[in-house]
Amino acid sequence: MAKKVLKAEEIKYIIENYLKMPIREMARNTGLSRTLIKSRMKEMNLVLSEKILEKRANSTRFQKGQVPYNKGLKQSQYMSSESIERTKATRFQLHSKPHNTKEMGHESFIGGYWWVKLSDGVKAQKHKLIWEKANGEVPIGWCLRFKDGDPNNCALENLELISREENMLRNSKLNIPEEVVPAMAGLAMLRKSIKSKEDGEEQVK
């Protein structure tokens, strides 16, 4: 494609106004594309300072308390019929979904675990789904752990149900012997149960 040659008056307009107005405004006034104006400015070494760029950026941002110019207006009151017609091609239709919407059952690795899409906006951890399908819901106060420590291995035989107390002890930096952990976890659960019962009796009194 041949390079567009600007007229002398167009070049003059850019040189005289690039510091006074944003590129989009120059494009609107001249009928030239913003890309073309940017390209010619670069060729002519017409550089905008950081101060000007920041000022222009701030002027296009919504300020606190600022009311949108089209608030309370019908679309036909601030857009031409031609512009409205052009928007129809890109509007979301009823029940339409974004092009990157994943199908039900899609799996993704997020935060160190595999997740399965159950419905729009609803996901569940894959290893938990596999466990609960075979054994029922994970009880409150218990959690699932990968025996080999690999969250990619969601096979049922690689999952074990342990109490959160035991899980905490296993993750402890105190180097507690592995064979002692279950007994310590059981003792912690027992103490917790006794305390809960005592608290309940205290409230009854």
Rosetta blueprint (number, residue, H / E / L):
1 M L
2 A L
3 K L
4 K L
5 V L
6 L L
7 K L
8 A H
9 E H
10 E H
11 I H
12 K H
13 Y H
14 I H
15 I H
16 E H
17 N H
18 Y L
19 L L
20 K L
21 M L
22 P L
23 I H
24 R H
25 E H
26 M H
27 A H
28 R H
29 N H
30 T H
31 G L
32 L L
33 S L
34 R H
35 T H
36 L H
37 I H
38 K H
39 S H
40 R H
41 M H
42 K H
43 E H
44 M L
45 N L
46 L L
47 V L
48 L L
49 S L
50 E H
51 K H
52 I H
53 L H
54 E H
55 K H
56 R H
57 A H
58 N H
59 S H
60 T H
61 R L
62 F L
63 Q L
64 K L
65 G L
66 Q L
67 V L
68 P L
69 Y L
70 N L
71 K L
72 G L
73 L L
74 K L
75 Q H
76 S H
77 Q H
78 Y H
79 M L
80 S L
81 S H
82 E H
83 S H
84 I H
85 E H
86 R H
87 T H
88 K H
89 A H
90 T H
91 R L
92 F L
93 Q L
94 L L
95 H L
96 S L
97 K L
98 P L
99 H L
100 N L
101 T L
102 K L
103 E L
104 M L
105 G L
106 H L
107 E E
108 S E
109 F E
110 I E
111 G L
112 G L
113 Y E
114 W E
115 W E
116 V E
117 K E
118 L E
119 S E
120 D L
121 G L
122 V E
123 K E
124 A E
125 Q E
126 K H
127 H H
128 K H
129 L H
130 I H
131 W H
132 E H
133 K H
134 A H
135 N H
136 G L
137 E L
138 V L
139 P L
140 I L
141 G L
142 W E
143 C E
144 L E
145 R E
146 F E
147 K L
148 D L
149 G L
150 D L
151 P L
152 N L
153 N L
154 C L
155 A L
156 L H
157 E H
158 N H
159 L E
160 E E
161 L E
162 I E
163 S E
164 R H
165 E H
166 E H
167 N H
168 M H
169 L H
170 R H
171 N L
172 S L
173 K L
174 L L
175 N L
176 I L
177 P L
178 E L
179 E L
180 V L
181 V H
182 P H
183 A H
184 M H
185 A H
186 G H
187 L H
188 A H
189 M H
190 L H
191 R H
192 K H
193 S H
194 I H
195 K H
196 S H
197 K H
198 E H
199 D H
200 G H
201 E H
202 E H
203 Q H
204 V H
205 K L
